[in-house]
Amino acid sequence: MSWTEYYIQAAKKSKWNFELWLRYLNKAIQRDGILLTSQEIDCLLQSEDLTSFQKIFLELAVQEGTTPWEMTVEMSEPAQFNHLNAILQEF
């Protein structure tokens, strides 16, 4: 299964579920690189199977430094509890 086929199926399953769409995107969009080619991204952006929201979020999620990119890559990273650790150290 190609990434294009995978994401078309993922778009159908997560049509109205933002968090699920984000989890699917996280499979190919990581901090150290994006596994989708520009042709695959273009194909997905032209697909009628993706909602307008999914297309816009995908388009932004593949641009390093954008808020959607940050949200996507953070899905697979451990949570940072710096503030909580500081409070616990006070006790």
N, C-alpha and C positions, 0 to 999 in steps of 0.2 A: 504494500500500500504506500503510495506516495504521500508527501506532506499535503499536497493539494487535496487528495481524496480524504485524508485524515481530517483536515480542517473543514471540509464541506460537511462531513458527517458530524463533526463536533459542533459546527454552527447549527445544524438541525436539532441536535440534542440540547443545546444550551440557548436556544433562540431567545428566551426571555429571562435567562438566568445569568446575570453579570458575573457572579463569583465563579460559576462553572466555566464560562467563556475564558475568564482570566486563568483558571487552572489549566485549561487546554492550551492556551497561548504559552504558558510557562514551560511546556514540553519542548518547544523549539526556540524560545527566547530566554537566554540566560545572560548573566552579567559578563561572562567570558566570550560570548558570541551568539550569533543568530544562525540557526540551521536552515532557515528558509532562504531560497534564492530570490533574486529580484523578479524573475519570471514567475515563480510560485506566488509571490506576494501580489503581483499584477493580476494573475489569474484569479486569485481569491477576491481581490478588490472589484473585479468585474463580474463575479459570480452572483447570480440571483438568489442563491441559497443562503447568503449571509444577509442579515438585516443591515440597515444603514448604520446603526450603532456599532455592530460588530466590525464593519468595514472601517469606520472612523477609528475605533479603538485599536484595531490591528495596524492601521497605517501609522498611528502615533506610537504604538508599542515597539515597532521596529526601528524607531529613531532614538538612539541612545541619549539619555539625559532628560527625556520628557517625563512627565508625571505618569502616563500609562506605562512607559518602559520601566520606571522604578517600581510601580505596583506589580508588574508582571514578574520581574526578576526577584523581587523580595518574597514571592510565594514559596520559593525553595530554599530560602536562607533562614537560619535560626533567628528567633526573635531576640531583640536586644532589650535587656532589662536594666540598662544603666541607671535609670531613675529609681527603679525599685531597689536595686543593689545599694544605692546611696542611702535610701531610707532605712534599709535593713542594717546598715553599718552604724547608723545612729543609735540603734537599740543595743 
